[in-house]
Amino acid sequence: MKLKRIVLGVTGGVAAYKAAELARLLVKDGIDVQVVMSAAARHFVGAATFQAITGHPVFSDLWDERVVDTPPDPALPAGSPPEGAKKHLGRPGAFLVSGMAHIDLTRGADAILVAPASADFLAKLVHGRADDLLSTLCLARDCPLLVAPAMNRQMWEAPATRRNVAQLSSDGVTVLGPDSGEQACGEVGFGRMLEPDALLDALEARFQPKRFAGLKVVITAGPTFEAIDAVRGLTNPSSGKMGYAVARAALEAGAEVTLISGRTCLPPPRDARFMPVVSAQDMLTVVESVVDDADIFISVAAVADYYVLNPSEQKIKKDAHILTLELAPNPDILAGISSREKPPFCVGFAAESENIEEYAELKRRRKHLPLIVANDVKEAVGSDSVRLILLDEAGRHVLEKADKQTQARLLVAHIAELYNTRYQ
Ligand SMILES: Cc1cc2nc3c(=O)[nH]c(=O)nc-3n(C[C@H](O)[C@H](O)[C@H](O)COP(=O)(O)O)c2cc1C
């Protein structure tokens, strides 16, 4: 589901300054954002910042007057004053309205996200308090509520906060984070608000359909590295971005995910079981140790086809001679898994530099895969966006160029469809 409109609640904590970046990311993502601040939040960051970023006036007070740009009743002709309108503002269709902000602001919203959520605000939510606009909106909502706590580590660890967070979770509120790390007060521990990009991801994840609910998915990602000597090796420029995006999309879809990854610079997805490896042989060993009870195996890793026979334990010294490396073929991890008697549902990736679809389809048939994802090596490796061609028994399905997270979500939807047709 694509989020269209959210109410972003900002409460009184130092992390309120990060809410401005969060608002910017949400707007950039095409989401209409209405900011509601607690009175304390206004001590930390100015409403004008949010107003400029979101293009909407910011509300704080239950008794605020609001600017309404279009009549709320579509039955009325455009330009008619909405109910409760006090004053026409001169701009076509813009009226000053007072009254039901505590209900109206969340009508039509897909979610309320409170970030940062102060310890005080969590306590208020638990007790169903409604003594300011934001808490009243939360109580009167008919959409999901997500909170991103941010506070000093002792406030977070306090028994009252622990009780409050447990209660909110059991009331169906989604609690995002917090993270651990250095805090504004100089202490180190749990209580830091998740970073704005992580909050955006978590928000979007919350609204993805749970197509993989109850399924175990094993994913390989990144490059492998075959040692030549103590410091050098054969590898490739795979960044791991596609495999990590697939892991995130599978998590969002409700799967239990194991991500087996060669060396990359990426942070592993928070909720995946993460198993780092170096060489193709390592990857094979780890895949075999976990794949037995997997429902789906997605091989995204760029596995080296060859390894170096007899790598030197010490760094090879430079001299004027030609150095000859002897290479031997690596095991084909995907073919090994897909040729098992009872294989998981296997999905391969084929990055080719020529005859992309033809070579990918040959690979799919040779390895007996229900689905292979073909992409152009020049465009795909290391980049943030890519065009994918999904090849299966029914033919080809083109996913026009888009960012890798979007592609990963579409791929997960396609896999779920094939998986359900086959097994349900
Ligand atoms: C400088 C300063 C920093 C604060 N930082 C936090 C914080 O990070 N998290 C928190 O829960 N409370 C923090 N507080 C306390 C809240 O601002 C206070 O509990 C306030 O009543 C919260 O109101 P609200 O929940 O309506 O926004 C801080 C207070 C001050 C003065």
PDBQT file of the ligand as one rigid body, heavy atoms in Angstrom, charges set to zero:
ROOT
HETATM    1  C1  LIG A 501      16.276  20.318  27.496  1.00  0.00    +0.000 C 
HETATM    2  C2  LIG A 501      15.239  19.245  27.661  1.00  0.00    +0.000 A 
HETATM    3  C3  LIG A 501      15.360  18.087  26.953  1.00  0.00    +0.000 A 
HETATM    4  C4  LIG A 501      14.412  17.085  27.075  1.00  0.00    +0.000 A 
HETATM    5  N1  LIG A 501      14.536  15.948  26.328  1.00  0.00    +0.000 NA
HETATM    6  C5  LIG A 501      13.619  14.967  26.447  1.00  0.00    +0.000 A 
HETATM    7  C6  LIG A 501      13.739  13.794  25.655  1.00  0.00    +0.000 A 
HETATM    8  O1  LIG A 501      14.643  13.625  24.827  1.00  0.00    +0.000 OA
HETATM    9  N2  LIG A 501      12.790  12.834  25.817  1.00  0.00    +0.000 N 
HETATM   10  C7  LIG A 501      11.754  12.979  26.702  1.00  0.00    +0.000 A 
HETATM   11  O2  LIG A 501      10.962  12.046  26.806  1.00  0.00    +0.000 OA
HETATM   12  N3  LIG A 501      11.624  14.085  27.449  1.00  0.00    +0.000 NA
HETATM   13  C8  LIG A 501      12.529  15.081  27.325  1.00  0.00    +0.000 A 
HETATM   14  N4  LIG A 501      12.393  16.219  28.084  1.00  0.00    +0.000 N 
HETATM   15  C9  LIG A 501      11.218  16.364  28.970  1.00  0.00    +0.000 C 
HETATM   16  C10 LIG A 501       9.969  16.716  28.171  1.00  0.00    +0.000 C 
HETATM   17  O3  LIG A 501      10.186  17.842  27.324  1.00  0.00    +0.000 OA
HETATM   18  C11 LIG A 501       8.835  16.955  29.136  1.00  0.00    +0.000 C 
HETATM   19  O4  LIG A 501       8.490  15.735  29.766  1.00  0.00    +0.000 OA
HETATM   20  C12 LIG A 501       7.597  17.551  28.484  1.00  0.00    +0.000 C 
HETATM   21  O5  LIG A 501       6.587  17.729  29.467  1.00  0.00    +0.000 OA
HETATM   22  C13 LIG A 501       7.088  16.668  27.376  1.00  0.00    +0.000 C 
HETATM   23  O6  LIG A 501       5.891  17.189  26.903  1.00  0.00    +0.000 OA
HETATM   24  P1  LIG A 501       5.101  16.550  25.678  1.00  0.00    +0.000 P 
HETATM   25  O7  LIG A 501       5.116  15.078  25.905  1.00  0.00    +0.000 OA
HETATM   26  O8  LIG A 501       3.763  17.139  25.735  1.00  0.00    +0.000 OA
HETATM   27  O9  LIG A 501       5.821  16.936  24.446  1.00  0.00    +0.000 OA
HETATM   28  C14 LIG A 501      13.327  17.243  27.973  1.00  0.00    +0.000 A 
HETATM   29  C15 LIG A 501      13.206  18.436  28.678  1.00  0.00    +0.000 A 
HETATM   30  C16 LIG A 501      14.138  19.431  28.539  1.00  0.00    +0.000 A 
HETATM   31  C17 LIG A 501      13.968  20.704  29.317  1.00  0.00    +0.000 C 
ENDROOT
TORSDOF 0
